[in-house]
């Protein structure tokens, strides 16, 4: 990973933090990683904004199930201040293809957009 673009590495590290159950359970820690204009199209098909996803994660009951397993994470810098990540996850028997856009802000790299598409085997 030492030869990876530092912008991509920052986005990957942010994404991995968002997959950590302890971070997901903390509105403050999640909020610190989300852009003020964050939005998501979830695996359920629901459209989430920043406040609704923070509230949903804080109230989730499956935090004890452990971290979400991520695989095949790849990233590319689309512009000086934008990184696109793609990866797959598995959690509690569900699998999803994921796509995230991270934007550099004065306070660091923040997740601007996320989409999850469920898939089988």
C-alpha positions as CSV (number, residue, x, y, z in Angstrom):
1,X,0.0,0.0,0.0
2,X,3.0,2.3,0.3
3,X,2.8,3.2,-3.4
4,X,-0.9,4.1,-3.3
5,X,-1.9,7.7,-4.0
6,X,-2.1,9.5,-0.6
7,X,-5.6,10.8,-1.5
8,X,-6.8,7.3,-2.2
9,X,-5.2,6.0,1.0
10,X,-6.9,8.7,3.0
11,X,-10.3,7.8,1.5
12,X,-9.7,4.1,2.2
13,X,-8.8,4.7,5.8
14,X,-12.0,6.8,6.2
15,X,-14.1,4.1,4.6
16,X,-12.6,1.4,6.9
17,X,-13.3,3.6,9.9
18,X,-17.0,3.8,8.8
19,X,-17.1,0.0,8.6
20,X,-15.9,-0.3,12.3
21,X,-18.9,-1.1,14.6
22,X,-17.5,1.2,17.3
23,X,-17.3,4.1,14.9
24,X,-20.8,3.3,13.5
25,X,-22.3,3.3,17.0
26,X,-21.0,6.8,17.7
27,X,-22.9,9.8,16.1
28,X,-19.9,12.0,16.7
29,X,-17.4,9.7,15.0
30,X,-19.7,9.0,12.0
31,X,-20.5,12.7,11.7
32,X,-16.8,13.6,11.7
33,X,-16.4,11.4,8.5
34,X,-19.5,12.6,6.6
35,X,-19.5,15.7,4.3
36,X,-22.3,18.2,5.3
37,X,-24.0,17.4,1.9
38,X,-23.6,13.6,2.3
39,X,-26.3,11.4,0.7
40,X,-26.6,7.7,0.0
41,X,-28.6,5.2,-1.9
42,X,-28.6,2.2,0.4
43,X,-28.8,-1.5,-0.4
44,X,-32.5,-1.2,0.7
45,X,-33.1,1.3,-2.1
46,X,-33.7,4.1,0.5
47,X,-32.2,7.5,0.0
48,X,-30.4,8.7,3.1
49,X,-29.1,12.1,4.0
50,X,-26.4,12.9,6.6
51,X,-28.7,13.3,9.6
52,X,-30.9,10.2,8.8
53,X,-27.9,7.9,8.3
54,X,-26.2,9.1,11.5
55,X,-29.4,8.5,13.5
56,X,-30.0,5.1,11.9
57,X,-26.5,3.9,12.6
58,X,-26.6,5.1,16.2
59,X,-29.9,3.1,16.7
60,X,-28.8,0.0,14.9
61,X,-29.1,-3.2,17.0
62,X,-26.6,-5.3,15.0
63,X,-23.4,-3.6,16.2
64,X,-22.5,-6.7,18.2
65,X,-22.4,-8.7,15.0
66,X,-18.8,-7.5,14.4
67,X,-17.3,-5.4,11.6
68,X,-18.5,-5.4,8.1
69,X,-16.1,-7.5,6.0
70,X,-14.8,-5.5,3.0
71,X,-13.0,-7.0,0.0
72,X,-11.6,-5.8,-3.3
73,X,-11.3,-2.2,-2.3
74,X,-10.0,-0.1,-5.2
75,X,-9.7,3.6,-5.5
76,X,-8.9,6.3,-8.1
77,X,-8.5,10.0,-7.8
78,X,-11.0,11.6,-10.1
79,X,-9.9,15.2,-9.5
80,X,-7.5,16.8,-7.0
81,X,-10.1,16.8,-4.3
82,X,-12.3,13.8,-5.3
83,X,-11.6,10.1,-4.8
84,X,-13.8,7.2,-6.0
85,X,-13.7,3.9,-4.1
86,X,-15.3,0.6,-5.1
87,X,-15.5,-2.5,-3.0
88,X,-17.7,-5.4,-1.8
89,X,-19.0,-6.0,1.7
90,X,-20.5,-8.9,3.6
91,X,-22.4,-8.5,6.9
92,X,-24.9,-10.8,8.6
93,X,-25.3,-12.9,5.4
94,X,-25.9,-9.9,3.1
95,X,-23.5,-8.9,0.4
96,X,-23.3,-5.6,-1.5
97,X,-21.2,-3.9,-4.2
98,X,-20.3,-0.4,-2.9
99,X,-19.3,2.8,-4.5
100,X,-18.2,5.9,-2.5
101,X,-17.1,9.4,-3.4
102,X,-14.8,11.2,-1.0
103,X,-14.1,14.9,-1.1
104,X,-11.2,16.8,0.4
105,X,-12.3,19.7,2.6
106,X,-10.4,22.0,4.9
107,X,-11.1,19.5,7.7
108,X,-9.9,16.5,5.7
109,X,-11.3,13.8,3.5
110,X,-15.1,13.4,4.0
111,X,-17.6,10.9,2.5
112,X,-19.8,12.8,0.1
113,X,-21.8,10.1,-1.6
114,X,-22.3,6.3,-1.2
115,X,-24.3,3.7,-3.0
116,X,-24.8,0.0,-2.1
117,X,-26.2,-2.6,-4.5
118,X,-27.1,-6.0,-3.0
119,X,-25.9,-9.1,-4.8
120,X,-26.1,-12.9,-4.2
121,X,-23.2,-15.3,-4.1
